[in-house]
Amino acid sequence: MILVSSVKAQFLVLILCAASLSGCFGSEDVGETMEAKFTYSPTSNIREDTTITFDASASVPSDGTLTYSWDFTGDGVANSVDKIATWVYAEKGSKVVTLTVSDGETSTTMEQTLRIISATAIAPTAEAGKYIETEDCFGKDVKEGNYYMFFICEMNLDVATTGDRDLSPTRTITLDATDSTPGGQDNYLTSWSWDFDLSIDEDGDGDPENDMDVIGENPDVEDMLPGEYKIKLTVENNDGLTDSEKVTIYVNYAGKWSDFEMNANNTNNAVDLDFEFPVVYNDENGNTIANAKALLTYPQQDSDCYLGESACRNKLDLWMFSEEQLEDDKNEDIANTSGVNATARESGDNCDTDENYCILLDVNGYEAQADRHDDGRWTLSIRNEEPRDIEVESLIFVIQYKYYSHSDYS
C-alpha cells in the first residue's frame, strides 16, 4: 500500500528539484576553472629603480568575483591587492613575483621570475642577418634584399613516380647572427634564440614573440617547406640584457618534369594527370603565398600522326583546383587555360613557334585567401581531351612566396 502522505512528499521533492536545478539527483554546478594569470611591462631589460606594471586582467573567471594578492618580495606578505599593480626593485638580481587569486572559497597562484639588471649595464645589439642565393632554379640572377631567400629546385622529376607528383618539398636553411654585438667592452653574448611563429605564445609567458623555437648563432633549420616566415632573433649578454630584430625568410620552389606522354581520351572522358602541392595563406603570421604558375610545352603535332594538320593538331590544358574542389570531383576550378587559342599558344619566350605550343597558367596568391578558395593541398592538372596520346616536352611548376619576375624558364 502507498500512503497519500508519502506520494505528496515525493512530489514536493520533485518540485523543489525542478525549481533549484541543483542538489538533486547528484547534479553538480559546472563553472569556469579558476586560473591566475598575469603579464608585466617592460618585459625585458628591466633595470634597477624601474617602475614595473603588473596586470592580472587575464585571470579567470573575469566576472568580478576574484580578489588579487601580489607578493613582490618573496616573504609571503601581500604588497598589493589591486588587479593592476606597480613595483620598483632597487637592487639587481632574480626576483620571484607571485600572484594569488581567490573567489572566497578557493585560491590559485602563478609565479614568474624577473631578472633585474644594473642601471649602468649596456645592452647588446641583435643582427638577424640576411642571405640570398645568387641564382634561382633557372640560373637567373636574384636581387639582394634585407631578408633570407632560398630555393628548392627539383628539375629532374618523373611523372611515373607518384611521389614526384605529390609534392611536399623541403630543404635545410642556415641562419646567421654573427654580426650581433654584446654591448660593453666587458660583455659577451650568452644566447641566441629564434622565434619562428610570432603569433603564438608557445611558452605561455604572455609574449608571443620570445619563444625559443631555434637556438644558436648559426643554426641549421631542417624541413623548411616553401613559405614566408616572419621570425625574430633575441640575443642576451652576460648582464642579462637583451635585444631583438625581426627578419623574413622566403622559400620558393621550382620543379620540372620532362619527356612524358599524356594518355588518350578513349572513353569520352577527359584524362587528367594530377600534381598535388602545398599552399599556405595565413594572414595572422604573415605566411602568404605570392603566386603559383605552371608552363606546359608540347608539340603542335605528334611525329607519328598522319591524318593531316587539322586532325593532328594537339591541345592540352592546365587546370588548378583547391583542396575542396578536388574533393568535389573537380566540378569547379580556380583557373584553367581551356580558352587560350592556338595563336596564343605559339607565343612566349619559351616556345619554338614552328614546332611547339606553350601554355602558362599563373594563379595569384590572393586566390588562397579564406574567402576565396582557401589554402591547403591544391592540385595542378594536365588535361587531355583528344582521342590520342600526346607527347609532352616539359612541365615547369613554380611556387613563389617572394615574387620576382622573369619570363625565361628554360
C-alpha positions as CSV (number, residue, x, y, z in Angstrom):
1,M,0.0,0.0,0.0
2,I,1.3,3.5,-0.9
3,L,0.3,6.2,1.6
4,V,-1.0,9.5,0.3
5,S,1.3,11.5,2.5
6,S,4.3,9.6,1.0
7,V,3.2,10.5,-2.5
8,K,2.8,14.1,-1.6
9,A,6.3,14.2,0.0
10,Q,7.9,12.7,-3.2
11,F,6.0,15.1,-5.4
12,L,7.2,18.0,-3.3
13,V,10.8,16.9,-3.6
14,L,10.4,16.8,-7.4
15,I,9.0,20.3,-7.5
16,L,12.0,21.6,-5.3
17,C,14.5,19.9,-7.6
18,A,12.9,21.4,-10.7
19,A,12.9,24.8,-9.2
20,S,16.5,24.9,-8.0
21,L,18.1,22.7,-10.8
22,S,20.9,21.9,-8.3
23,G,21.5,19.5,-5.4
24,C,19.1,16.8,-6.8
25,F,19.9,13.5,-8.4
26,G,23.6,14.0,-7.7
27,S,24.0,17.0,-10.1
28,E,26.8,19.5,-9.8
29,D,27.5,23.1,-10.8
30,V,29.8,23.4,-13.7
31,G,31.7,26.6,-13.6
32,E,34.8,28.2,-15.2
33,T,38.1,26.9,-13.9
34,M,39.9,29.5,-11.8
35,E,43.3,30.4,-13.1
36,A,45.8,33.1,-12.0
37,K,47.5,34.8,-15.0
38,F,49.4,38.0,-15.3
39,T,51.6,40.0,-17.6
40,Y,54.2,42.7,-16.9
41,S,55.8,45.6,-18.6
42,P,58.5,46.2,-19.5
43,T,59.1,42.6,-20.4
44,S,62.9,42.7,-20.8
45,N,66.0,44.8,-19.9
46,I,64.4,45.8,-16.5
47,R,66.9,47.9,-14.7
48,E,67.2,48.9,-11.0
49,D,64.7,51.6,-9.9
50,T,62.4,51.0,-13.0
51,T,58.7,51.0,-12.4
52,I,57.2,47.7,-13.4
53,T,53.5,47.3,-14.1
54,F,51.8,44.0,-13.3
55,D,48.4,43.2,-14.8
56,A,46.2,40.3,-13.7
57,S,43.3,41.0,-16.1
58,A,43.9,37.7,-17.9
59,S,43.0,35.7,-14.8
60,V,39.7,33.8,-14.9
61,P,36.9,33.9,-14.2
62,S,36.7,37.6,-15.3
63,D,33.2,38.2,-13.8
64,G,34.4,40.4,-11.0
65,T,34.3,37.7,-8.3
66,L,38.1,37.4,-7.9
67,T,40.3,39.1,-5.3
68,Y,44.0,39.6,-6.0
69,S,47.1,39.5,-3.9
70,W,50.7,40.3,-5.1
71,D,53.9,39.2,-3.4
72,F,56.9,41.0,-4.9
73,T,59.4,40.4,-2.1
74,G,59.1,36.6,-1.6
75,D,58.2,36.9,2.1
76,G,54.6,35.7,1.7
77,V,53.2,39.1,2.6
78,A,50.8,40.9,0.2
79,N,52.4,44.0,-1.3
80,S,49.3,44.9,-3.3
81,V,45.6,43.8,-3.7
82,D,44.9,45.6,-6.9
83,K,44.2,43.9,-10.2
84,I,46.8,46.1,-11.8
85,A,49.8,46.9,-9.5
86,T,53.2,48.5,-9.8
87,W,56.5,47.8,-8.1
88,V,60.1,49.0,-8.1
89,Y,63.2,46.9,-7.4
90,A,66.1,48.9,-6.0
91,E,68.7,46.1,-6.4
92,K,69.6,43.9,-9.3
93,G,69.1,40.1,-9.2
94,S,66.4,37.5,-9.8
95,K,63.1,38.4,-8.3
96,V,60.1,36.0,-7.9
97,V,56.7,37.5,-8.3
98,T,53.7,35.6,-7.0
99,L,50.0,36.4,-7.9
100,T,47.3,34.7,-5.8
101,V,43.7,35.0,-6.9
102,S,40.7,33.8,-4.8
103,D,36.9,33.5,-5.2
104,G,36.4,33.5,-1.4
105,E,36.4,29.7,-1.2
106,T,39.5,28.5,-3.1
107,S,42.6,30.2,-4.4
108,T,45.3,29.6,-7.0
109,T,48.7,31.2,-7.8
110,M,51.0,32.0,-10.6
111,E,54.8,32.7,-10.3
112,Q,57.2,34.3,-12.7
113,T,60.9,35.2,-12.1
114,L,62.1,38.6,-13.2
115,R,65.8,39.4,-13.8
116,I,66.6,42.9,-12.6
117,I,69.9,44.3,-14.1
118,S,72.3,47.1,-13.2
119,A,71.2,50.6,-14.1
120,T,74.5,51.1,-15.9
121,A,74.6,47.9,-17.9
122,I,75.0,48.2,-21.7
123,A,72.5,46.3,-24.0
124,P,73.6,44.1,-26.9
125,T,72.6,44.7,-30.5
126,A,70.8,41.9,-32.4
127,E,71.6,41.4,-36.1
128,A,69.3,38.7,-37.6
129,G,71.3,38.6,-40.8
130,K,70.3,38.1,-44.4
131,Y,71.2,35.7,-47.2
132,I,70.0,35.4,-50.8
133,E,71.1,32.7,-53.1
134,T,72.6,34.5,-56.1
135,E,70.8,32.4,-58.7
136,D,67.3,30.8,-58.8
137,C,66.5,27.4,-60.1
138,F,66.8,28.5,-63.7
139,G,70.3,30.1,-63.3
140,K,68.8,33.6,-63.3
141,D,70.2,36.4,-61.0
142,V,68.3,37.3,-57.9
143,K,68.3,40.8,-56.5
144,E,69.7,41.4,-53.0
145,G,67.5,42.5,-50.1
146,N,67.3,42.6,-46.3
147,Y,65.9,39.1,-45.9
148,Y,66.7,35.5,-46.4
149,M,65.7,33.9,-49.7
150,F,66.2,30.2,-50.6
151,F,65.1,28.0,-53.4
152,I,64.1,24.4,-53.6
153,C,65.0,23.1,-57.1
154,E,63.7,19.7,-58.3
155,M,64.5,19.8,-62.0
156,N,64.6,16.1,-62.9
157,L,61.2,14.8,-61.6
158,D,59.5,11.8,-63.1
159,V,55.7,11.7,-63.7
160,A,55.8,7.9,-63.4
161,T,56.9,8.2,-59.8
162,T,53.8,9.0,-57.7
163,G,55.9,10.8,-55.0
164,D,57.2,13.2,-57.7
165,R,53.7,14.4,-58.3
166,D,52.6,14.5,-54.6
167,L,54.8,17.5,-53.6
168,S,55.9,18.2,-50.1
169,P,59.4,19.7,-50.9
170,T,61.6,20.8,-48.0
171,R,65.2,21.9,-47.5
172,T,67.6,22.9,-44.8
173,I,68.5,26.6,-44.3
174,T,71.2,28.3,-42.2
175,L,70.6,31.5,-40.2
176,D,73.4,33.9,-39.4
177,A,73.5,36.1,-36.3
178,T,77.3,36.6,-36.3
179,D,77.0,40.4,-36.7
180,S,75.3,40.7,-33.3
181,T,77.3,42.6,-30.7
182,P,77.4,42.1,-26.9
183,G,77.2,45.7,-25.7
184,G,80.0,46.9,-23.5
185,Q,83.7,46.1,-23.6
186,D,83.4,43.5,-20.9
187,N,80.2,42.0,-22.2
188,Y,79.8,38.8,-24.3
189,L,76.7,37.2,-25.8
190,T,75.3,34.2,-23.9
191,S,72.4,33.1,-26.0
192,W,70.8,33.5,-29.4
193,S,67.1,32.4,-29.7
194,W,64.9,32.5,-32.8
195,D,61.1,32.6,-32.7
196,F,59.5,31.2,-35.9
197,D,55.9,32.0,-35.2
198,L,55.3,35.5,-33.9
199,S,51.5,34.9,-33.5
200,I,51.6,32.0,-31.0
201,D,52.8,32.3,-27.3
202,E,54.2,28.7,-27.0
203,D,55.7,29.2,-23.5
204,G,52.7,30.9,-22.1
205,D,54.5,33.9,-20.7
206,G,52.2,36.4,-22.4
207,D,54.7,37.4,-25.2
208,P,54.2,35.5,-28.5
209,E,57.5,36.8,-29.9
210,N,60.1,35.4,-27.5
211,D,59.7,31.6,-27.8
212,M,62.9,29.6,-28.4
213,D,62.0,27.6,-31.5
214,V,65.6,27.5,-32.6
215,I,68.7,28.4,-30.7
216,G,72.3,29.2,-31.7
217,E,74.3,31.8,-33.5
218,N,74.4,29.9,-36.8
219,P,71.7,27.3,-36.6
220,D,70.7,24.9,-39.4
221,V,66.9,24.7,-39.7
222,E,65.7,21.5,-41.3
223,D,62.5,20.6,-43.2
224,M,61.6,24.1,-44.3
225,L,58.6,24.0,-46.7
226,P,58.0,26.6,-49.4
227,G,56.7,29.6,-47.4
228,E,57.2,33.1,-46.0
229,Y,58.4,33.0,-42.4
230,K,58.5,36.1,-40.3
231,I,60.9,35.4,-37.5
232,K,62.6,37.2,-34.6
233,L,66.1,36.9,-33.2
234,T,66.7,37.7,-29.5
235,V,70.2,37.9,-28.1
236,E,71.2,38.1,-24.5
237,N,74.5,39.2,-22.9
238,N,76.2,38.2,-19.6
239,D,74.5,41.1,-17.8
240,G,71.1,39.7,-18.7
241,L,70.3,42.5,-21.2
242,T,68.6,41.5,-24.5
243,D,67.9,42.9,-27.9
244,S,65.8,41.6,-30.8
245,E,65.4,42.0,-34.5
246,K,62.9,40.7,-36.9
247,V,63.6,39.3,-40.4
248,T,61.7,37.4,-43.1
249,I,62.7,34.1,-44.7
250,Y,61.3,33.2,-48.1
251,V,61.5,29.7,-49.6
252,N,60.5,29.4,-53.2
253,Y,60.1,26.2,-55.2
254,A,60.6,25.1,-58.8
255,G,60.0,21.6,-60.3
256,K,60.4,20.2,-63.8
257,W,59.1,17.1,-65.5
258,S,60.4,16.2,-69.0
259,D,59.6,13.9,-71.9
260,F,56.4,12.1,-70.9
261,E,53.1,11.2,-72.6
262,M,49.5,12.1,-71.8
263,N,47.1,9.2,-72.4
264,A,44.4,9.4,-74.9
265,N,40.7,10.2,-74.2
266,N,39.3,6.9,-75.4
267,T,36.2,6.8,-73.2
268,N,34.7,10.3,-73.9
269,N,36.1,11.4,-70.5
270,A,39.0,13.8,-70.3
271,V,42.2,12.3,-69.0
272,D,43.9,14.2,-66.1
273,L,47.4,13.9,-64.8
274,D,47.5,15.4,-61.3
275,F,50.2,17.2,-59.3
276,E,49.4,18.0,-55.7
277,F,51.3,20.7,-53.8
278,P,51.0,22.7,-50.5
279,V,49.6,26.2,-50.4
280,V,49.7,28.5,-47.3
281,Y,47.9,31.8,-46.9
282,N,47.9,32.8,-43.2
283,D,47.3,36.5,-42.6
284,E,47.9,36.0,-38.8
285,N,51.5,35.0,-39.0
286,G,52.3,36.6,-42.4
287,N,53.0,33.3,-44.3
288,T,51.2,34.2,-47.6
289,I,51.8,32.7,-51.0
290,A,52.5,35.2,-53.8
291,N,51.7,33.0,-56.8
292,A,51.8,29.6,-58.3
293,K,52.5,29.2,-62.0
294,A,52.9,26.3,-64.5
295,L,54.3,26.3,-68.0
296,L,53.5,23.3,-70.3
297,T,55.4,22.8,-73.5
298,Y,54.2,20.2,-76.0
299,P,54.4,19.6,-79.8
300,Q,51.9,21.2,-82.1
301,Q,51.6,17.8,-83.8
302,D,52.9,14.4,-82.7
303,S,55.5,12.9,-85.1
304,D,53.5,9.7,-85.6
305,C,50.2,11.4,-86.7
306,Y,49.5,11.2,-90.4
307,L,45.8,12.4,-90.5
308,G,46.6,15.9,-91.7
309,E,47.3,19.2,-89.9
310,S,43.8,19.9,-88.7
311,A,43.2,16.3,-87.3
312,C,46.7,16.0,-85.8
313,R,46.7,19.4,-84.1
314,N,47.4,18.8,-80.3
315,K,45.6,20.5,-77.4
316,L,46.5,20.1,-73.8
317,D,45.3,22.3,-71.0
318,L,46.3,23.2,-67.4
319,W,43.7,23.3,-64.6
320,M,44.2,24.3,-61.0
321,F,41.9,23.1,-58.1
322,S,41.7,23.8,-54.4
323,E,41.5,21.0,-51.9
324,E,37.7,21.5,-51.6
325,Q,37.2,21.5,-55.3
326,L,39.2,18.3,-55.7
327,E,37.0,16.6,-53.1
328,D,34.0,17.8,-55.1
329,D,35.2,15.8,-58.2
330,K,36.6,19.0,-59.9
331,N,33.1,20.4,-60.6
332,E,34.7,23.9,-60.2
333,D,38.2,25.2,-60.6
334,I,40.4,28.1,-59.6
335,A,41.7,28.8,-63.1
336,N,42.3,27.0,-66.4
337,T,43.8,27.5,-69.9
338,S,41.0,25.9,-72.0
339,G,40.1,29.3,-73.6
340,V,43.6,30.0,-74.9
341,N,43.6,29.8,-78.7
342,A,46.2,28.3,-80.9
343,T,47.9,31.6,-81.8
344,A,48.4,32.5,-78.2
345,R,49.8,29.0,-77.5
346,E,52.6,29.7,-80.1
347,S,53.8,32.8,-78.3
348,G,56.2,33.2,-75.4
349,D,60.0,33.3,-74.8
350,N,60.0,29.5,-74.0
351,C,58.2,28.4,-77.2
352,D,59.5,27.3,-80.6
353,T,56.6,28.5,-82.6
354,D,57.4,26.2,-85.5
355,E,57.1,23.1,-83.5
356,N,55.7,23.6,-80.0
357,Y,52.7,25.0,-78.2
358,C,53.3,26.6,-74.8
359,I,50.6,27.5,-72.2
360,L,51.2,29.4,-69.0
361,L,48.8,29.2,-66.0
362,D,49.6,31.9,-63.4
363,V,47.4,32.0,-60.3
364,N,47.8,34.9,-57.8
365,G,48.2,34.2,-54.1
366,Y,45.0,36.0,-53.2
367,E,43.0,33.1,-54.5
368,A,44.2,31.2,-51.4
369,Q,42.5,33.6,-49.0
370,A,39.9,32.0,-46.8
371,D,37.1,34.0,-48.5
372,R,38.2,32.8,-51.9
373,H,39.4,29.2,-52.3
374,D,41.3,28.8,-49.1
375,D,44.8,27.2,-48.7
376,G,45.7,23.6,-48.1
377,R,46.7,20.9,-50.6
378,W,46.0,22.2,-54.1
379,T,46.2,20.3,-57.4
380,L,47.6,21.2,-60.8
381,S,46.2,19.0,-63.6
382,I,47.3,18.5,-67.2
383,R,44.1,17.6,-69.2
384,N,43.9,15.8,-72.5
385,E,40.5,15.8,-74.2
386,E,41.9,14.5,-77.5
387,P,41.3,10.9,-78.7
388,R,45.0,10.2,-79.0
389,D,48.2,10.2,-76.9
390,I,50.1,13.4,-76.8
391,E,53.8,13.7,-76.1
392,V,54.9,16.4,-73.6
393,E,58.2,18.1,-73.8
394,S,58.2,19.6,-70.3
395,L,56.1,20.8,-67.4
396,I,57.7,23.5,-65.2
397,F,55.9,24.4,-62.0
398,V,56.9,27.3,-59.7
399,I,55.6,28.3,-56.2
400,Q,56.7,31.8,-55.1
401,Y,56.3,33.3,-51.7
402,K,58.7,36.1,-52.6
403,Y,57.6,37.3,-56.0
404,Y,60.2,38.0,-58.6
405,S,59.5,38.1,-62.4
406,H,61.3,36.8,-65.4
407,S,59.8,35.1,-68.5
408,D,62.6,32.6,-69.3
409,Y,62.0,29.2,-67.6
410,S,64.4,27.3,-69.9
